Amino acid sequence: MKYSPVEEFSRIYKLDNVSKTLIENGKELFFKKNSVIASPGDVMEGFYFVKEGRVIASEFSPKGNERIICILENSSIFLESNVLFNVPVFCYFKASVDTTLIFLRKEDIMDLLAKDLNVTLFLLQSLTKKFYSNMNHVDELLYHDTEWGVCNLFLTLAENFGVEEDTKIKLNIKISQQFISNILGINRITAVRIIKKLKEIMLIEQTNGYYYIKDIQKLRDYQTSIYTQL
């Protein structure tokens, strides 16, 4: 189902107006769940289009703590900036489910960029969305507290993965408390505390590993009340 955008540029990437020419010039590859697609320091000879599945980009602190940078859904591309600007990969890209990708070689891309405006616009769309997504994330860290961030994550997940079930919204993606901690850059104890509070005030619940938002408007209103108190 569709919602009014929580953030127009979230860290869940998927693109519109996919260039068919781009996809037709690539090679289809399959990656099993938990396969590492690219690692820090890799020099890429091309980039990937997500045909079906899901890819997580993440990095690790010196202590081994994971930070999730973004989630790449169907019709998104990744590693394009590394290829275009000859920059080594700076984080890990891993298939979080069985995933089919299209690999696009640099020499083919450069040729298409010179000939096909739709390919150029598609790449610009991806780069622009990622730029604004990072700007939004900086704003979130600077101007909002952690509880607001957890609410925003649930609203963003509802926008991207929400399915109506009775009077509730089921988030049709299994996420753990550790996942929430990793994508928000907070410690697990804090994530557990906030999730427990949201459950106690009857905004969310969890059944069989899936989170449900009991009333999406009440969650939005609660998030707004947190912001006005800052």
Stockholm file with secondary structure:
# STOCKHOLM 1.0

chainA/1-230         MKYSPVEEFSRIYKLDNVSKTLIENGKELFFKKNSVIASPGDVMEGFYFVKEGRVIASEFSPKGNERIICILENSSIFLESNVLFNVPVFCYFKASVDTTLIFLRKEDIMDLLAKDLNVTLFLLQSLTKKFYSNMNHVDELLYHDTEWGVCNLFLTLAENFGVEEDTKIKLNIKISQQFISNILGINRITAVRIIKKLKEIMLIEQTNGYYYIKDIQKLRDYQTSIYTQL
#=GR chainA/1-230 SS CCCCCSCTTCSEECCSSCCHHHHHTSEEEEECTTCEEECTTCCCSEEEEEEESCEEEEEECTTCCEEEEEEECTTCEESHHHHHTTCCCCSEEEESSSEEEEEEEHHHHHHHHHHCHHHHHHHHHHHHHHHHHHHHHHHHHHHCCHHHHHHHHHHHHHHHHEEEETTEEEECSCCCHHHHHHHHTCCHHHHHHHHHHHHHTTSEEEETTEEEESCHHHHHHHHHHHHHHC
#=GC SS_cons         CCCCCSCTTCSEECCSSCCHHHHHTSEEEEECTTCEEECTTCCCSEEEEEEESCEEEEEECTTCCEEEEEEECTTCEESHHHHHTTCCCCSEEEESSSEEEEEEEHHHHHHHHHHCHHHHHHHHHHHHHHHHHHHHHHHHHHHCCHHHHHHHHHHHHHHHHEEEETTEEEECSCCCHHHHHHHHTCCHHHHHHHHHHHHHTTSEEEETTEEEESCHHHHHHHHHHHHHHC
//
